Amino acid sequence: MFNRLTDQQRRAVERCKAPEMAAFLDMLTAALAAAQGKIAVADTFVEVSRLQGQIAVLSGLLGAINAR
């Protein structure tokens, strides 16, 4: 998903590394950890699927931010 970014999108991802965005990155990291914790105790297939989607998106976004 984050492999084919436009120049505008790439600049937006780069701005996420700015010191003033630390709270945002902390929030994304906490949301990822929470989703990973919830998936271990999820009761239904629907809940597992939803959490897998959240984990994939959050991991991808954090990976794109940290890789740049």
TIRO-575105 format. One record per residue: x, y negated, z negated of N, C-alpha, C, CB in turn; chain; residue in three letters. Coordinates in pm, whole numbers, padded with zeros to 5 digits, always signed. Atoms other than C-alpha are relative to their C-alpha. Glycine has a CB too. Example, Ala and Ser with C-alpha at 12.3 -4.5 7.8 and 13.67 -1.06 7.14 Angstrom:
BEGIN
   n_c1   n_c2   n_c3  ca_c1  ca_c2  ca_c3   c_c1   c_c2   c_c3  cb_c1  cb_c2  cb_c3 kette rest
 +00089 +00119 +00000 +01230 +00450 -00780 +00090 -00120 +00000 -00099 -00003 -00125     A  ALA
 -00082 +00119 +00006 +01367 +00106 -00714 -00077 -00109 -00073 +00041 -00046 +00142     A  SER
# end
This chain:
BEGIN
   n_c1   n_c2   n_c3  ca_c1  ca_c2  ca_c3   c_c1   c_c2   c_c3  cb_c1  cb_c2  cb_c3 kette rest
 +00082 +00119 +00000 +00000 +00000 +00000 +00087 -00126 +00000 -00093 +00001 -00120     A  MET
 -00082 +00120 +00013 +00276 -00243 -00092 +00122 +00003 +00092 +00044 -00017 -00144     A  PHE
 -00112 -00010 -00092 +00515 -00133 +00183 -00010 -00096 +00117 +00011 +00141 +00052     A  ASN
 +00021 +00085 -00117 +00363 -00357 +00451 -00060 -00133 -00042 -00091 +00070 +00104     A  ARG
 +00049 +00129 +00047 +00331 -00699 +00291 +00028 -00108 +00104 +00065 -00036 -00133     A  LEU
 -00025 +00118 -00082 +00292 -01020 +00486 +00098 -00089 -00076 -00133 -00076 +00033     A  THR
 -00092 +00093 +00067 +00534 -01303 +00409 -00068 -00067 -00119 +00051 -00106 +00099     A  ASP
 +00073 +00065 +00109 +00267 -01474 +00197 -00016 +00095 -00118 -00138 -00049 +00050     A  GLN
 +00015 -00099 +00107 +00202 -01156 +00000 +00134 +00028 -00068 -00059 +00130 +00057     A  GLN
 -00134 -00024 +00055 +00575 -01096 -00045 +00041 -00113 -00094 +00103 +00014 +00113     A  ARG
 -00032 +00114 +00087 +00618 -01447 -00187 -00082 +00004 -00128 -00026 -00133 +00074     A  ARG
 +00084 -00011 +00119 +00327 -01390 -00425 +00055 +00106 -00096 -00145 +00035 +00040     A  ALA
 -00060 -00104 +00084 +00488 -01069 -00551 +00127 -00053 -00064 +00030 +00127 +00082     A  VAL
 -00123 +00059 +00054 +00818 -01254 -00594 -00031 -00096 -00115 +00077 -00074 +00110     A  GLU
 +00037 +00095 +00106 +00643 -01523 -00802 -00038 +00071 -00130 -00116 -00089 +00046     A  ARG
 +00036 -00076 +00120 +00528 -01252 -01041 +00121 +00028 -00090 -00065 +00132 +00039     A  CYS
 -00122 -00020 +00079 +00891 -01220 -01156 +00038 -00124 -00080 +00114 +00040 +00091     A  LYS
 -00034 +00124 +00068 +00898 -01579 -01281 -00024 +00014 -00150 -00084 -00118 +00057     A  ALA
 +00014 -00010 +00146 +00941 -01622 -01658 -00141 -00032 -00051 +00098 -00092 -00066     A  PRO
 +00134 +00036 +00046 +00598 -01783 -01691 -00104 +00109 +00029 -00044 -00130 +00067     A  GLU
 +00091 -00111 -00031 +00442 -01461 -01556 +00024 +00120 -00092 +00017 +00042 +00145     A  MET
 -00033 -00111 +00089 +00582 -01245 -01838 -00125 +00056 -00069 +00101 -00045 -00106     A  ALA
 +00123 -00048 +00067 +00245 -01228 -02016 -00086 +00082 +00097 -00081 -00120 -00054     A  ALA
 +00074 -00074 -00102 +00080 -01112 -01692 +00060 +00139 +00020 +00000 -00076 +00133     A  PHE
 -00066 -00129 -00017 +00339 -00837 -01645 -00020 +00090 -00122 +00150 -00020 +00026     A  LEU
 +00026 -00076 +00123 +00296 -00733 -02009 -00142 +00057 +00000 +00022 -00088 -00124     A  ASP
 +00139 -00045 -00007 -00080 -00710 -01953 -00014 +00117 +00097 -00091 -00116 +00042     A  MET
 +00003 -00109 -00096 -00032 -00492 -01643 +00063 +00126 -00057 +00071 -00040 +00129     A  LEU
 -00070 -00114 +00060 +00212 -00267 -01829 -00086 +00064 -00108 +00135 -00044 -00058     A  THR
 +00088 -00052 +00105 -00028 -00233 -02124 -00121 +00071 +00061 -00046 -00114 -00092     A  ALA
 +00115 -00064 -00066 -00319 -00154 -01890 +00040 +00135 +00059 -00056 -00092 +00110     A  ALA
 -00050 -00126 -00055 -00109 +00115 -01720 +00016 +00103 -00112 +00134 -00021 +00073     A  LEU
 -00019 -00093 +00113 -00014 +00271 -02055 -00134 +00047 -00055 +00083 -00068 -00111     A  ALA
 +00132 -00036 +00050 -00377 +00264 -02169 -00067 +00101 +00092 -00088 -00125 -00015     A  ALA
 +00061 -00093 -00097 -00498 +00435 -01851 +00068 +00136 -00006 +00009 -00058 +00143     A  ALA
 -00073 -00126 +00009 -00225 +00699 -01882 -00039 +00076 -00127 +00151 -00025 +00002     A  GLN
 +00044 -00064 +00123 -00332 +00766 -02240 -00141 +00054 +00009 +00009 -00097 -00115     A  GLY
 +00140 -00042 -00013 -00701 +00788 -02152 -00017 +00121 +00090 -00083 -00115 +00053     A  LYS
 +00017 -00112 -00095 -00650 +01033 -01867 +00025 +00135 -00068 +00096 -00017 +00120     A  ILE
 -00030 -00125 +00071 -00514 +01293 -02108 -00122 +00054 -00075 +00115 -00021 -00097     A  ALA
 +00117 -00044 +00077 -00846 +01304 -02294 -00131 -00021 +00077 -00006 -00075 -00131     A  VAL
 +00120 +00022 -00081 -01087 +01231 -02008 -00083 +00127 +00008 +00037 -00048 +00143     A  ALA
 +00091 -00115 +00005 -01393 +01456 -02016 -00058 +00039 +00136 -00112 -00030 -00094     A  ASP
 +00069 -00030 -00125 -01534 +01430 -01665 +00092 -00022 +00119 -00125 -00086 +00014     A  THR
 -00075 +00017 -00124 -01400 +01458 -01313 -00006 -00145 +00048 -00055 +00094 +00108     A  PHE
 +00015 +00139 -00043 -01537 +01111 -01238 +00093 -00090 -00078 -00146 -00046 -00017     A  VAL
 -00087 +00082 +00084 -01348 +00959 -01530 +00147 +00023 +00037 -00023 +00031 -00149     A  GLU
 -00137 -00031 -00040 -01025 +01137 -01431 +00032 -00067 +00133 +00021 +00153 +00011     A  VAL
 -00022 +00062 -00132 -01062 +01017 -01071 +00014 -00151 -00010 -00115 +00034 +00095     A  SER
 -00006 +00145 +00019 -01128 +00659 -01180 +00133 -00041 -00063 -00118 -00049 -00088     A  ARG
 -00127 +00032 +00067 -00827 +00660 -01411 +00119 +00025 +00092 +00014 +00083 -00128     A  LEU
 -00107 -00024 -00096 -00606 +00814 -01141 +00013 -00116 +00097 -00024 +00131 +00078     A  GLN
 -00002 +00116 -00088 -00704 +00527 -00913 +00062 -00121 -00067 -00140 -00034 +00046     A  GLY
 -00057 +00113 +00074 -00624 +00269 -01180 +00151 +00016 -00016 -00066 -00014 -00138     A  GLN
 -00143 -00027 +00020 -00289 +00432 -01251 +00077 -00021 +00131 +00022 +00144 -00053     A  ILE
 -00067 +00016 -00130 -00200 +00443 -00881 +00017 -00147 +00037 -00078 +00072 +00109     A  ALA
 -00006 +00142 -00037 -00282 +00075 -00827 +00097 -00075 -00092 -00140 -00064 -00007     A  VAL
 -00087 +00070 +00094 -00110 -00048 -01143 +00147 +00040 +00019 -00043 +00027 -00144     A  LEU
 -00137 -00047 -00024 +00198 +00168 -01079 +00056 -00060 +00129 +00005 +00153 +00008     A  SER
 -00043 +00058 -00127 +00216 +00047 -00720 +00031 -00147 -00010 -00106 +00022 +00104     A  GLY
 -00022 +00144 +00016 +00183 -00317 -00816 +00126 -00028 -00082 -00122 -00066 -00066     A  LEU
 -00120 +00020 +00082 +00442 -00296 -01093 +00125 +00045 +00075 -00012 +00077 -00132     A  LEU
 -00114 -00045 -00080 +00671 -00099 -00861 +00039 -00103 +00105 -00031 +00132 +00066     A  GLY
 -00028 +00103 -00101 +00639 -00365 -00591 +00064 -00123 -00062 -00130 -00040 +00074     A  ALA
 -00057 +00117 +00068 +00714 -00642 -00838 +00144 +00028 -00042 -00085 -00038 -00125     A  ILE
 -00133 -00033 +00050 +01015 -00465 -00986 +00100 +00034 +00110 -00008 +00114 -00096     A  ASN
 -00089 -00039 -00110 +01154 -00350 -00650 +00051 -00121 +00078 -00072 +00095 +00095     A  ALA
 -00037 +00117 -00078 +01175 -00698 -00504 +00107 -00081 -00067 -00121 -00087 +00025     A  ARG
# end
